[in-house]
């Protein structure tokens, strides 16, 4: 059975490979996703939708892992830099062609060998400034 750190990396690989079926399969039946606003969305489709949104908007999306910590084998905290070029609509923002770089903190908890809970934090203001939507 995979530990949290291994599952976390499998999750990132699935996103980068645009293998959303695999991503869905990594999620527990009671999966919950929460972004920086703290709103919880239940079901694997919530996490997959976030991944699809950003993968579509930034087709050259890449991740650079900065650090990863595992706790008791069932919690993984991953700090990464996400980079990409805004080539398609992102939540109502038309493509800008701008290259962005955002530091992300992503935390997963596993249960029964699957991702049970995911929390993700990043500086949305910085992203909007880099896209030119908000002046910085």
Phi and psi in degrees as a GROMACS rama.xvg file:
@    title "Ramachandran Plot"
@    xaxis  label "Phi"
@    yaxis  label "Psi"
@TYPE xy
-72.7321  145.467  UNK-2
-87.518  176.314  UNK-3
-61.3345  -41.7096  UNK-4
-62.0265  -42.8616  UNK-5
-64.9914  -44.8449  UNK-6
-62.1464  -36.822  UNK-7
-61.4208  -44.7224  UNK-8
-68.6581  -36.3669  UNK-9
-62.444  -38.1751  UNK-10
-62.197  -47.3507  UNK-11
-61.6902  -43.1292  UNK-12
-60.5486  -41.8665  UNK-13
-62.0715  -40.28  UNK-14
-64.197  -49.3779  UNK-15
-63.5525  -33.2895  UNK-16
-82.0561  -4.22735  UNK-17
56.1412  35.3265  UNK-18
-97.7003  78.1033  UNK-19
-73.3877  -22.7598  UNK-20
-67.2594  -43.1154  UNK-21
-63.0084  -43.4008  UNK-22
-58.032  -45.8905  UNK-23
-60.7835  -39.9764  UNK-24
-66.9327  -25.433  UNK-25
-75.2419  -13.1032  UNK-26
-91.5357  140.332  UNK-27
-66.751  154.695  UNK-28
-59.0966  -27.2993  UNK-29
-105.017  26.9661  UNK-30
-54.4426  141.452  UNK-31
-134.619  132.679  UNK-32
-113.326  137.323  UNK-33
-135.534  128.317  UNK-34
-90.28  -169.094  UNK-35
-61.0884  -20.7893  UNK-36
-79.4572  -8.0024  UNK-37
81.3389  -3.41207  UNK-38
-73.0715  125.621  UNK-39
-89.8285  133.956  UNK-40
-119.033  127.991  UNK-41
-97.0726  142.719  UNK-42
102.005  144.282  UNK-43
-57.0504  -31.9409  UNK-44
-61.104  -26.4982  UNK-45
-66.2538  -48.7241  UNK-46
-66.8399  -38.9672  UNK-47
-64.5735  -39.3249  UNK-48
-61.0664  -40.8394  UNK-49
-62.56  -47.0873  UNK-50
-61.2317  -42.7678  UNK-51
-64.5706  -40.9477  UNK-52
-58.1616  -51.0901  UNK-53
-74.6188  -34.5508  UNK-54
-66.15  -34.0184  UNK-55
-74.8596  -46.0022  UNK-56
-66.2446  -32.5232  UNK-57
-124.84  79.6373  UNK-58
-62.5767  -20.4908  UNK-59
-100.413  24.6858  UNK-60
-50.0524  134.27  UNK-61
-139.566  157.411  UNK-62
-124.952  137.665  UNK-63
-119.103  114.462  UNK-64
-74.7422  124.764  UNK-65
-93.0429  -40.7365  UNK-66
-162.371  155.973  UNK-67
-144.943  135.603  UNK-68
-129.454  140.033  UNK-69
-121.896  140.28  UNK-70
-124.204  121.554  UNK-71
54.1123  20.2304  UNK-72
75.6053  -6.88371  UNK-73
-122.466  5.32919  UNK-74
-134.041  132.924  UNK-75
-128.291  130.647  UNK-76
-113.262  123.546  UNK-77
-124.537  125.701  UNK-78
-105.543  127.983  UNK-79
-142.158  161.656  UNK-80
-106.572  124.139  UNK-81
-101.371  134.575  UNK-82
-131.225  149.847  UNK-83
179.601  167.691  UNK-84
-108.234  128.599  UNK-85
-75.6041  95.8865  UNK-86
-108.555  -9.7147  UNK-87
-144.058  166.44  UNK-88
-53.8012  137.74  UNK-89
-127.065  102.66  UNK-90
46.789  49.8469  UNK-91
91.0572  -7.32118  UNK-92
-93.8849  117.461  UNK-93
-65.2487  157.21  UNK-94
-57.6134  137.184  UNK-95
-108.754  -16.4478  UNK-96
74.7171  4.64131  UNK-97
-84.3663  145.259  UNK-98
-88.9481  133.887  UNK-99
-125.036  158.694  UNK-100
-143.582  123.326  UNK-101
-134.775  134.264  UNK-102
-84.3257  131.609  UNK-103
-124.648  140.492  UNK-104
-113.33  121.105  UNK-105
-123.719  129.855  UNK-106
-123.572  131.258  UNK-107
-124.666  150.661  UNK-108
-121.328  140.585  UNK-109
-113.79  153.727  UNK-110
-148.9  134  UNK-111
56.3695  32.5472  UNK-112
75.9083  13.1164  UNK-113
-129.629  161.703  UNK-114
-75.5123  116.144  UNK-115
-95.2504  -39.5751  UNK-116
-141.842  138.512  UNK-117
-132.202  133.389  UNK-118
-127.375  139.3  UNK-119
-136.311  133.978  UNK-120
-132.346  134.083  UNK-121
-157.083  164.701  UNK-122
-83.7131  93.7836  UNK-123
-64.1727  -32.3682  UNK-124
-63.087  -44.4911  UNK-125
-60.6167  -41.573  UNK-126
-60.4579  -46.6066  UNK-127
-64.5721  -35.5512  UNK-128
-66.1336  -43.2986  UNK-129
-65.051  -31.6034  UNK-130
-77.8916  -12.0416  UNK-131
83.3448  11.7055  UNK-132
-77.9388  -33.9719  UNK-133
-126.208  137.075  UNK-134
-71.4288  142.631  UNK-135
